[in-house]
Amino acid sequence: MAATYAPPVQALIDELGRLPGIGPKSAQRIAFHLLKLPTPDAERLATAIVDAKAKVRFCDLCFNVAEDLLCGICADDRRDATVLCVVEEARDIVALEKTGEFRGRYHVLLGAISPIEGIGPEQLKVRELLTRLADASVTEVIVCTNPNVEGEATAMYLARLLKPLGLTVTRLASGLPVGGDLEYADELTLGRALEGRRAMD
């Protein structure tokens, strides 16, 4: 008969295993690391998770993470309202902001088109993007989806959707590795990709 963990340990491993990028072995390692932590450290982690869930929401305008109705970028009237950068996730905004190259505003799709996972445009914040573009203040949309299959499919879909609106639709220049994620790109590479963005056909 196979040895099993005590129910609280197994429950912890199971919950950790549901996190993205955490397989069964990693979940076990993290669980046993947490069990070895001093109680105050474990409680601080638990409090941080509970606080984030209680206090953080999505910005009403761009869907970035925020503590108020609007995130700090949407609330900043010094940002250029004519250029909108469309990203997959809020963490991509942090990567782009580190470059210091972009002073416009953002729109977070909260994902990418992935038929295999049952994610189509209707599961993303595409309708909300079109609503934002309705007032004609935006003249350029930079599509900053990841350079992987899902990101490219999303970019092509958005280009077809937005071109008839008379907007300039651009994509980050090459230099980003195909199959990579924006959040892992260094600031210099991302900055050059922003500077050299190209119009989408």
MARROPA-337109 format. One line per field, with one value per residue (C-alpha): z, y, x; residue number from 1. Coordinates in nm, 4 decimals, padded with zeros to 6 digits, m for minus. Layout:
BEGIN
zz	(Z:...)
yy	(Y:...)
xx	(X:...)
resi	(NUM:...)
! end
This chain:
BEGIN
zz	(00.0000:m00.1040:00.1727:00.1873:00.3469:00.6373:00.5016:00.5773:00.3952:00.0968:00.0830:00.0761:m00.2018:m00.4022:m00.3762:m00.4705:m00.7658:m00.9063:m00.9528:m01.3063:m01.3782:m01.0576:m01.1191:m00.8560:m00.7582:m00.7278:m00.5224:m00.2819:m00.2515:m00.1848:00.0652:00.2684:00.2490:00.3925:00.6695:00.7717:00.7856:01.1260:01.1992:01.1688:00.8160:00.7058:00.8578:00.6768:00.3448:00.4215:00.5204:00.2002:m00.0091:00.1821:00.1693:m00.2051:m00.2685:m00.0455:m00.1579:m00.5217:m00.8093:m01.1826:m01.3040:m01.4371:m01.7520:m01.8558:m01.6355:m01.4840:m01.1167:m00.8905:m00.5373:m00.6514:m00.9373:m01.1665:m01.1651:m01.1231:m01.4985:m01.5948:m01.3160:m01.4431:m01.6778:m01.7942:m01.9940:m02.3709:m02.4327:m02.8106:m02.7910:m02.6418:m02.5757:m02.5658:m02.3513:m02.2418:m01.8662:m01.6074:m01.5424:m01.9005:m01.8079:m01.5418:m01.7990:m02.0489:m01.7868:m01.6874:m02.0365:m01.9804:m02.3535:m02.3358:m02.2032:m02.3370:m02.1784:m02.1620:m02.2127:m02.0575:m02.2399:m01.9417:m02.1673:m02.5296:m02.7910:m02.7415:m02.9082:m02.7348:m02.3967:m02.5166:m02.5014:m02.7805:m02.8192:m02.6159:m02.3099:m02.3375:m02.2794:m02.6540:m02.6314:m02.3645:m02.5913:m02.8722:m02.6268:m02.5287:m02.8938:m02.9709:m02.8612:m03.1328:m02.8975:m02.9618:m03.2930:m03.2499:m03.0954:m03.0216:m03.0012:m02.7403:m02.7134:m02.6535:m02.9527:m02.9283:m03.1146:m02.8927:m02.8885:m03.2666:m03.3197:m03.0850:m03.2614:m03.6059:m03.4797:m03.3269:m03.6417:m03.8581:m03.6074:m03.5610:m03.9101:m04.0408:m03.7586:m03.9315:m03.6525:m03.6890:m03.5595:m03.4815:m03.3417:m03.1411:m03.3600:m03.3791:m03.1157:m02.8841:m02.9013:m03.0683:m02.8123:m02.5258:m02.2811:m02.2456:m01.8699:m01.9164:m02.1738:m02.0570:m02.0559:m02.3430:m02.5772:m02.4902:m02.5317:m02.8777:m02.9734:m02.8743:m03.0671:m03.3803:m03.3783:m03.7237:m03.8817:m03.8980:m04.2356)
yy	(00.0000:00.3391:00.5801:00.8899:01.2300:01.3496:01.5087:01.8719:01.8194:01.6542:01.9361:02.1921:01.9998:01.9745:02.3492:02.4420:02.2026:02.4038:02.7088:02.7752:02.6222:02.4142:02.0393:01.7656:01.7541:02.1334:02.1401:01.8860:02.0824:02.4090:02.2438:02.0991:02.4293:02.6039:02.3431:02.4144:02.7929:02.9602:03.0182:03.4011:03.3679:03.1299:03.3589:03.6600:03.4747:03.3736:03.7329:03.8703:03.6355:03.7212:04.0970:04.0886:03.9078:04.1526:04.4803:04.4345:04.4587:04.5185:04.8798:04.9805:05.1240:04.9152:04.5997:04.6469:04.5503:04.8381:04.9266:05.1956:05.2231:05.3309:05.2088:05.4574:05.4769:05.5473:05.8075:05.9881:06.2683:06.3192:05.9930:06.0189:05.9288:05.8981:05.5782:05.2578:04.9531:04.6245:04.3495:04.0037:04.0341:04.3065:04.1735:04.2707:04.6365:04.6170:04.4805:04.7576:05.0334:04.9306:05.0256:05.3919:05.4084:05.4163:05.7084:05.6131:05.4120:05.0388:04.7881:04.4406:04.1578:03.9192:03.6397:03.5414:03.3550:02.9814:02.7483:02.4473:02.5986:02.7207:03.0872:03.3018:03.6804:03.6779:03.5519:03.8438:04.2178:04.2870:04.4391:04.6767:04.7695:04.8635:05.0729:05.2641:05.3307:05.4657:05.8245:05.8611:06.0045:05.7038:05.7212:05.4293:05.0868:04.8938:04.5222:04.3850:04.0264:03.7596:03.6298:03.2788:03.0991:03.2354:03.5855:03.5939:03.4661:03.7372:04.0055:03.9053:03.9013:04.2496:04.3884:04.2683:04.4093:04.7504:04.8365:04.9321:05.1895:05.3980:05.3497:05.2906:04.9360:04.8418:04.5386:04.5206:04.4889:04.1727:04.1150:03.9401:03.5630:03.3713:03.1576:03.3843:03.5989:03.9767:03.9557:03.7683:04.0070:04.2470:04.6226:04.6979:04.4389:04.5512:04.9176:04.8543:04.6496:04.9413:05.1932:04.9774:04.8735:04.8124:04.8557:04.5402:04.4302)
xx	(00.0000:00.1433:00.2350:00.0166:00.0627:m00.1471:m00.4687:m00.3649:m00.0331:m00.2012:m00.4592:m00.1734:00.0070:m00.3172:m00.3853:m00.0277:m00.0491:m00.3397:m00.1138:00.0151:00.3545:00.3551:00.3677:00.3211:00.6915:00.7175:00.3970:00.5480:00.8735:00.6904:00.4552:00.7426:00.9292:00.6224:00.5939:00.9551:00.9007:00.8659:00.4984:00.5198:00.6674:00.3908:00.1274:00.2766:00.2455:m00.1138:m00.1992:m00.0444:m00.2615:m00.5805:m00.5033:m00.4350:m00.7642:m00.9540:m00.7950:m00.6943:m00.9418:m00.9297:m00.9247:m01.2681:m01.1114:m00.8101:m00.8341:m00.4898:m00.4697:m00.5728:m00.6742:m00.9203:m01.1707:m00.8854:m00.5259:m00.2422:m00.1776:m00.5408:m00.5637:m00.2499:m00.3615:m00.0011:m00.0196:m00.0727:m00.4389:m00.3891:m00.1790:m00.3168:m00.1007:m00.2945:m00.1412:m00.2510:m00.1980:m00.1394:00.2122:00.3036:00.2408:00.5110:00.7602:00.6765:00.6855:01.0393:01.1598:01.0684:00.9829:00.6027:00.4001:00.0579:m00.2201:m00.2917:m00.5708:m00.5450:m00.7228:m00.6933:m00.5700:m00.5168:m00.7182:m00.6653:m00.9185:m00.7577:m00.8441:m01.1831:m01.0805:m01.2214:m01.2531:m01.5744:m01.3820:m01.1360:m01.1836:m01.2240:m01.5729:m01.4455:m01.1527:m01.3930:m01.5954:m01.2798:m01.1986:m01.5471:m01.4712:m01.2001:m00.9346:m00.7054:m00.5148:m00.2698:m00.3143:00.0061:m00.0645:00.1768:00.0608:00.3236:00.5227:00.3775:00.0960:m00.1829:m00.0384:00.0024:m00.3542:m00.4832:m00.2762:m00.4055:m00.7645:m00.7279:m00.5620:m00.8541:m01.1026:m00.9369:m00.8112:m01.1608:m01.1843:m00.9168:m00.6628:m00.2914:m00.2417:00.1191:00.2983:00.6199:00.9294:01.1345:01.3972:01.1562:01.2119:00.9295:00.7497:00.8601:00.6650:00.6922:00.7374:01.0688:01.2160:01.4855:01.4182:01.6594:01.5067:01.1542:01.2460:01.3922:01.0872:00.8626:01.0730:01.0772:00.7124:00.5675:00.2264:00.0169:m00.1189)
resi	(1:2:3:4:5:6:7:8:9:10:11:12:13:14:15:16:17:18:19:20:21:22:23:24:25:26:27:28:29:30:31:32:33:34:35:36:37:38:39:40:41:42:43:44:45:46:47:48:49:50:51:52:53:54:55:56:57:58:59:60:61:62:63:64:65:66:67:68:69:70:71:72:73:74:75:76:77:78:79:80:81:82:83:84:85:86:87:88:89:90:91:92:93:94:95:96:97:98:99:100:101:102:103:104:105:106:107:108:109:110:111:112:113:114:115:116:117:118:119:120:121:122:123:124:125:126:127:128:129:130:131:132:133:134:135:136:137:138:139:140:141:142:143:144:145:146:147:148:149:150:151:152:153:154:155:156:157:158:159:160:161:162:163:164:165:166:167:168:169:170:171:172:173:174:175:176:177:178:179:180:181:182:183:184:185:186:187:188:189:190:191:192:193:194:195:196:197:198:199:200:201)
! end
